[in-house]
Amino acid sequence: MKDFAYTRARSVAEAVSSQGKFVSGGTDLLNLMKDGVESHDLIVDINGLPLRGIAVSGPVLSIGALARMSDVASHPLVRQSFPVLSEALLDSASPQIRNMAAVGGNLLQRTRCGYFRDIASPCNKRVPGSGCPALDGENRGHAIFGGGDQCIAVHPSDLAVSLLALDASVRTSKRVVRLDDFYLTDPVRETVLEPGELITAIEVPVGRFTSRYLKLRDRATFEFAVVSVAAALDLRGRRVCDARLTFGGVAPRPWRSTAAEDALRGKDLSAATIAAAASAAVRGAVPRQHNGFKVELVQRAIKALLTDLGSVR
């Protein structure tokens, strides 16, 4: 690991003026630095900043960027009113990691694959223009949406998928950005954050949505999603007045299917409607040699989750 300087920020203003790399739990950043994937001259510890609160203010649930994943997942308000958020967090990583990792840092996990973590392999994310060996190599876990000829890695955050379904926004040291607009598919620049811009809170609208999260993975814990689905429905009886469907494990950013949402909106949540939404969700998928099974898996996951939601009263 390259040598670096370390300092602790005493205020948000001091942090953003430092021109360093922010660290809170460090569960992603430090591993990348140890592997030689990233290096930084200055690490700025922001754990002393007052950004851990979890509270409803008017029509918005505000979650401080330094709130630990485990604290958010177990918060009574989150469990009762935003189950998709609690379920996604509890399906993330391991209990030890959840006790350490901050929600703001979780949203900023690097989109990655095995080639990205292997510094002996070319990777357009690490060295732009060096190539993407996943295109014709081992690509079982890679994107079927939103990729291109530069990168087909997938975004790892379960939390981001659930927040996208809830139409959440990210508050930073200088602005508020809807999560719909926060992530990019560029191999190098993964979010709209500018240098020195610090996430201070996550804001979630309070609504009438019934929500759930389903994560399919290769083992029961400490594993990224092969496919995940978050659903938030405004149900009046069996009528779907509004819907948001988002996905993980399938794209370089948390993925939303407005086509699947349109197939649900204004209709009764029947088997035929659910099947139509599942079919719409995979239009435009571009599977590779080893990940074509994800097209079917996405549809099965949607059907299972929406059928389950339809039984909730």
C-alpha positions in Angstrom: 0.0 0.0 0.0 1.2 3.5 -0.9 2.0 5.8 2.1 -0.6 8.4 2.9 -1.3 11.2 5.3 -4.2 11.0 7.7 -6.3 13.7 9.4 -9.6 14.0 11.3 -12.2 16.5 10.1 -13.9 18.6 12.9 -16.6 20.0 10.6 -18.2 19.4 7.2 -16.5 22.6 6.0 -13.1 21.4 7.1 -13.7 18.0 5.5 -14.7 19.4 2.1 -11.8 21.9 2.0 -9.2 19.2 2.8 -9.0 17.8 -0.8 -8.5 14.4 0.7 -10.4 11.0 0.4 -13.1 10.7 3.0 -13.3 7.6 5.2 -15.9 6.5 7.7 -16.2 2.7 8.2 -13.6 2.1 5.6 -15.0 -1.3 4.7 -14.6 -0.8 1.0 -11.9 1.8 0.6 -9.3 0.2 2.8 -9.6 -3.1 0.9 -9.2 -1.3 -2.4 -6.1 0.4 -1.1 -4.6 -2.8 0.3 -5.1 -4.5 -3.1 -3.4 -1.7 -4.9 -6.6 -0.8 -6.8 -6.7 2.7 -5.4 -4.1 5.0 -3.8 -4.6 8.4 -2.1 -2.3 11.0 -0.7 -4.6 12.1 2.2 -7.3 10.2 4.1 -9.8 12.3 5.9 -11.6 10.6 8.8 -15.1 12.1 9.0 -16.4 9.9 11.9 -16.5 12.9 14.3 -19.0 14.8 12.2 -22.7 14.9 13.6 -24.2 13.0 10.7 -25.7 9.9 12.4 -29.3 10.9 13.0 -32.4 9.0 11.8 -35.7 10.9 12.0 -38.8 12.0 10.1 -39.1 15.7 9.4 -42.4 16.5 7.7 -42.8 14.4 4.6 -39.2 13.1 4.6 -37.2 10.4 6.5 -33.7 11.8 6.9 -30.8 9.3 7.5 -27.4 10.8 8.4 -24.6 9.7 6.1 -22.6 8.3 9.0 -25.5 6.2 10.4 -24.3 2.6 10.6 -26.1 0.1 8.4 -27.1 -2.0 11.4 -28.6 1.0 13.2 -30.7 1.9 10.2 -31.8 -1.7 9.6 -33.0 -2.1 13.2 -34.6 1.3 13.6 -38.3 0.9 14.5 -39.4 3.6 12.1 -37.5 2.1 9.2 -38.7 -1.5 9.9 -42.3 -0.4 10.1 -42.6 2.2 7.3 -39.7 1.2 5.0 -39.3 -2.5 5.1 -37.6 -2.7 1.7 -34.8 -0.6 3.2 -34.4 -2.7 6.3 -34.5 -5.9 4.3 -31.9 -4.7 1.9 -29.6 -3.7 4.7 -30.0 -7.0 6.5 -29.2 -8.8 3.3 -25.9 -6.9 2.9 -22.4 -8.1 3.8 -22.1 -9.6 7.3 -23.2 -8.5 10.8 -19.7 -7.3 11.5 -19.5 -5.2 8.4 -23.0 -3.8 9.0 -21.9 -2.7 12.4 -19.0 -0.8 11.0 -20.1 0.5 7.5 -21.9 3.9 7.1 -24.8 4.2 4.8 -23.1 7.1 2.9 -20.1 5.0 2.2 -22.2 2.0 1.2 -23.7 4.1 -1.6 -20.2 4.9 -2.9 -19.0 1.4 -3.1 -17.0 1.0 -6.4 -18.8 -0.8 -9.2 -16.5 -3.8 -9.6 -15.8 -7.3 -10.8 -12.9 -9.8 -10.3 -10.9 -8.1 -13.1 -11.2 -4.8 -11.4 -9.7 -6.2 -8.2 -6.9 -8.0 -10.0 -4.2 -5.5 -10.7 -2.6 -8.0 -13.1 -5.6 -7.8 -15.4 -6.4 -4.9 -17.8 -9.4 -2.9 -16.7 -10.9 0.3 -18.1 -12.0 1.3 -14.6 -8.4 1.2 -13.3 -6.6 2.2 -16.5 -8.8 3.8 -19.0 -8.3 2.4 -22.5 -6.6 -0.8 -21.3 -9.6 -2.9 -22.2 -12.4 -5.0 -20.5 -11.5 -8.7 -20.4 -15.0 -9.5 -19.0 -16.5 -8.9 -22.4 -15.2 -12.2 -23.8 -14.0 -13.7 -20.5 -15.6 -14.8 -17.3 -18.8 -12.7 -17.1 -21.3 -14.8 -15.1 -21.8 -12.1 -12.6 -21.8 -9.2 -15.0 -24.3 -6.7 -16.4 -27.1 -7.5 -18.8 -28.3 -3.8 -18.8 -26.6 -0.5 -19.1 -23.1 -1.8 -20.0 -21.1 -1.3 -23.2 -17.8 -2.0 -24.8 -15.9 -0.3 -21.9 -17.3 -2.0 -18.8 -20.0 -4.5 -17.8 -19.3 -4.7 -14.1 -22.3 -4.4 -11.7 -23.0 -2.0 -8.8 -22.8 -3.9 -5.5 -25.0 -1.9 -3.2 -28.3 -3.5 -1.9 -29.1 -0.3 -0.1 -28.9 1.8 -3.3 -31.4 -0.5 -5.0 -33.9 -0.2 -2.2 -33.5 3.6 -2.0 -34.0 3.9 -5.7 -37.3 2.1 -5.3 -38.3 4.6 -2.6 -37.5 7.6 -4.9 -34.8 8.7 -2.4 -32.4 11.6 -2.7 -28.8 12.2 -1.6 -28.1 15.4 0.3 -24.5 16.6 -0.1 -22.4 19.5 1.2 -23.6 21.6 -1.7 -26.9 20.2 -3.2 -29.6 17.6 -3.2 -29.6 14.9 -6.0 -32.3 12.4 -6.7 -30.9 8.9 -6.6 -32.3 8.5 -10.1 -29.7 11.1 -11.2 -26.9 10.2 -8.8 -25.3 7.2 -10.5 -23.5 7.2 -13.9 -22.4 4.3 -16.2 -19.0 5.8 -17.0 -16.3 3.3 -16.0 -14.3 5.9 -14.2 -16.8 8.5 -12.9 -19.5 6.4 -11.2 -21.5 9.2 -9.6 -22.2 12.9 -10.1 -20.2 13.9 -7.0 -17.6 16.5 -7.6 -14.1 16.4 -6.0 -14.5 17.3 -2.3 -18.3 16.9 -2.3 -19.5 15.1 0.8 -22.7 13.1 1.3 -24.3 14.4 4.5 -27.7 12.6 4.5 -30.1 10.4 2.6 -33.7 11.6 2.3 -36.6 9.3 1.6 -40.2 10.6 0.9 -42.8 9.3 3.4 -45.6 7.7 1.4 -48.2 4.9 1.3 -46.0 2.4 -0.4 -46.0 -1.3 0.4 -42.4 -2.4 -0.2 -40.2 -5.5 -0.1 -36.7 -6.6 -1.2 -35.6 -9.9 -2.6 -31.9 -10.8 -3.1 -30.7 -13.9 -4.9 -27.1 -14.8 -4.3 -24.7 -17.8 -4.4 -24.5 -18.1 -0.6 -26.6 -16.9 2.3 -24.3 -14.3 3.7 -21.4 -11.9 2.8 -22.2 -12.2 -0.9 -23.2 -9.7 -3.6 -26.4 -10.2 -5.5 -26.6 -12.3 -8.6 -30.0 -10.6 -9.1 -32.0 -8.5 -6.6 -35.3 -6.8 -6.9 -36.9 -4.0 -4.9 -40.5 -3.1 -5.3 -42.6 -0.2 -3.8 -46.3 -0.3 -4.7 -49.1 2.0 -3.8 -51.9 -0.6 -3.5 -55.6 0.2 -3.1 -57.1 -3.2 -2.6 -55.5 -5.1 -5.5 -55.3 -2.0 -7.7 -51.8 -0.7 -8.3 -52.0 3.1 -8.2 -48.3 3.6 -8.5 -45.2 1.4 -8.7 -41.4 1.5 -8.7 -39.3 -1.6 -9.6 -35.5 -1.5 -9.2 -32.8 -4.1 -9.6 -29.3 -5.0 -8.5 -26.7 -7.3 -9.9 -27.7 -6.5 -13.4 -26.1 -3.2 -14.4 -23.2 -0.8 -13.6 -25.7 1.3 -11.6 -28.8 0.5 -9.6 -31.3 -0.3 -12.4 -34.9 0.9 -12.7 -37.4 -0.5 -15.2 -40.1 2.1 -16.0 -41.5 -0.3 -18.6 -42.2 -2.8 -15.9 -43.7 -0.1 -13.7 -46.0 1.0 -16.6 -47.2 -2.6 -17.0 -48.4 -2.5 -13.4 -49.7 1.0 -12.9 -53.5 1.3 -13.0 -54.1 -2.5 -13.1 -55.1 -5.1 -10.6 -52.1 -7.1 -9.2 -53.1 -10.4 -11.0 -50.9 -13.2 -12.2 -51.3 -11.9 -15.8 -50.3 -8.3 -14.8 -47.3 -9.6 -12.8 -46.2 -11.7 -15.8 -46.5 -8.7 -18.1 -44.3 -6.6 -15.8 -41.7 -9.4 -15.6 -41.6 -9.6 -19.4 -41.3 -5.8 -19.7 -38.5 -5.6 -17.2 -36.1 -7.6 -19.4 -36.7 -5.9 -22.7 -33.4 -4.7 -24.1 -31.3 -7.0 -22.0 -27.9 -7.8 -23.5 -26.6 -11.0 -21.9 -23.1 -12.3 -22.5 -21.8 -15.8 -22.8 -22.1 -16.8 -19.2 -24.8 -14.6 -17.7 -27.8 -15.2 -20.0 -29.5 -17.0 -17.1 -30.0 -13.6 -15.4 -32.7 -12.8 -17.9 -34.9 -15.6 -16.7 -33.8 -15.0 -13.1 -34.9 -11.4 -13.1 -38.4 -12.5 -14.3 -38.7 -15.2 -11.7 -37.6 -12.8 -9.0 -40.2 -10.2 -10.0 -42.9 -12.7 -10.1 -42.0 -14.1 -6.6 -41.7 -10.6 -5.0 -44.9 -9.1 -6.5 -46.9 -12.2 -5.7 -45.7 -11.9 -2.1 -46.5 -8.2 -2.0 -50.0 -9.0 -3.4 -50.7 -11.1 -0.3 -49.8 -8.4 2.1 -52.7 -6.6 3.7 
